[in-house]
C-alpha cells in the first residue's frame, strides 16, 4: 500500500494555497475588514452572510452552522473526498510533488478515489468529443451550430463536441486510457445490454455540463439524425457526480459575472446560454432537464450574495402555455430569494438563441431589459384567463388572483400588489380586494397543504441540512462549556483573545509576559489562553500559528477557537486596527492589575504590621509596583 503523505508536505501545500482563491470558486466573498472576507455559507442555507475567511491565517469559520477549518478541510467538505485526496488535489493544482512515508509513491491507480476517477473519465471524454467535432462524420453537427450563429471559436469556448454514430467509439477510447468497465458504468456515459456496456451518446452534438468549480460532471446531447429514435435532448442520468436538481449549465462560465453584476439570468437550453454569453449577457445559465428548484436556488444565492442588499434573478420563458407554466413554477420558488425576481417573455415565442439569429445581440439585451416583476407576471397571467369586461369575469378573476397576492410574504409588497390588482380589475373600492387577499391568506394558513406549510417544510429541510453528523451528536458532553458571548464578565477576555489570535505580531515581549500572567475567569477562555501560552511565541510568525494553538485547546472548543480567530474586529484601517488592539490589551492588563491590587489591599487590611512587619512592608511594595505598572499602561499602552 502507498505510504502516508509526509507531514511537512501537507504543511507546504496548505501554506502555498490561497484559501480565498479556493473559496472564491464556490462562494462570493466581500471584504469584512482588514484581512477578512465574508459570504453566504456553502454548508448551510442562510439569508445573511455568516461565513468568514481570513486568508493570512488560512482559516474559515461559519458563525451560523459552526463549520470551520483550513483549505484542506474546505475542499474535503465541498468535494466530499478524503483528507489525502484533498491534499493531492491541491498539490496538483499548484504543481507540488508530494512525498510519502515508508518509500511510498502515492496511491496506485486502483486506490484513487472514485470521484476523481469519474472526473478524469469525464475530462477525457470531453476532449474526445471535442476532437470528433472536427471530423468529416460531424458535418451535421457543425451545420447545426452554424445555422444558429455559432462558429468554431464559439464551439471551443463552450466545449461543444460530437459523439460518433458507432456503438463503442467512446468505450474503446476510455478503456484504452486505462478505465475499467466497472468504473465506466458509474459515469452515466454508457448504457448496458446483454453483451455489456455501449456508448449512451451516439450521433449527437454534445455539451459538457460542468459544476461550479469547472469540473465536467455530465453531458447533454442533441439529436442530429432522423434515424435516431431517442429523445431530442438526452442528458447524463443521475450519478454520484451528476445531480440534475443541483447542476446549472454555464455556471462555471457565469459565476464571476453573476457575483460582480449581482444578476442571474435563467434560460431554457444550452444554445440559449451560448447565445446570451456571446451577446454579452454573461450571467446566463440553464437548468438541465428539470425545473429551477430549491437546490439551484442555494447555488444562485451564494453567488449573488443574496443577503437582502440587492441583486436580481431574471427568468426567460417562451410566451406559450408551457412557458407560462414554467414561470408560475418559478413564482412558487421566488420567496426563497431576497433578490428581486423578474420574468422576461418574448411575445413572438422566440428564445434567446433565435432572437440573436434573427435580430442580433441587441435583441437579447432588449429581452432582458423588458423583464417584469415575477409577482406582476403571475397575477396578470392569472387574470388573463377571465373576461374582465364582465362583472362575473372580474369576480372570478379576483377569486383566482387573490391567493397569488396572499402568497407574497413581504407585507409591504403584498399591500402594493393588492392595490395594483384593484386597478387591473377596474374596481373602484380597493378594500374589496384587500378583504379577498386577507381571506385567501387565512385559508392558506389553515390548510395543511398551503404555502405556509410548504415554507415550514423548507425550514425543516434547512434544519436537517444544518444537523451535525451522527458521530458528532453521539460524542460525550463537552468538559468545558462554551461561554455566553453576552456575558459582560467574559467580554473583555473574549475581545483580548480575538486580538491575540488574529494579530499576535502586534504584541511586544512585555505584552506576552502580561498576557501569560493574566488570570482569565471564564473557563473556556482560560483554556484558550493556556493553549496560546503552550503554543509559544515562536509560532507567531508561522502560518501554522492557529493550528499550533488548536493542538493545545480541548477538542470541544475548536469551534470557539475558530470564532475568536475569525470574528471581525472594529477597524477599517491599519492605524485604527493597531490602536484597537493596543487599547484592548491595555484594558485587559489594567483589569488584571486592579484585581491584584484588590487582593493585596485585602491582605494588607487583614494583617497586623506589629506581628509581621516584613510581610506588611512587602505587600506595600507590591502595591506600589502595581500602581506604577498601571500608570505605565495608561501612559504608553
Secondary structure, DSSP 8 states (H G I E B T S, - for coil): ----B-HHHHHHHHHHS-HHHHHTTTS--EE-STT-EEE--SSS--SS--EEEETTTTEEEETTT--EE-HHHHHHHHHT--HHHHHHHHHHHHT----BGGG--S--GGGS-HHHHHHHHHHHHHHHHHHHTTSGGGHHHHHHHHHTT--HHHHHHHT-EEE-SSSSHHHHHHHHTT--HHHHHTTSSEEEETTEEEES--SEEEEEEE-TTS-EEEEEEEE-STT--S-SEEE----SS--TTT-EETHHHHHHHHHHHTEEEEESSHHHHHHHHHHT-TTEEEESSS---HHHHHHHHHHHT-SSS--EEEEEEESSHHHHHHHHHHHHHGGG-SSEEEEEEETT---HHHHHHHH-HHHHHHHHHT-EEHHHHHHHHHHTTS-TTSHHHHHHHHHHHHHHHHT--SHHHHHHHHHHHHHHHT-S-HHHHHHHHHHHHHHHHHSTTSHHHHHHHHHHHHHHHH---HHHHTS---SS----TT-HHHHHHHHHHHHHHH-GGG--HHHHHHHHH----SHHHHHHHHHHHHH-GGGTTSTTHHHHHHTTS-GGGHHHHHHHHHS--S-SSHHHHHHHHHHHHHHHHHHHHHHHHHHHHHHHHH--TTT-HHHHHHHHHHHHHHHHHHHHHHHH-
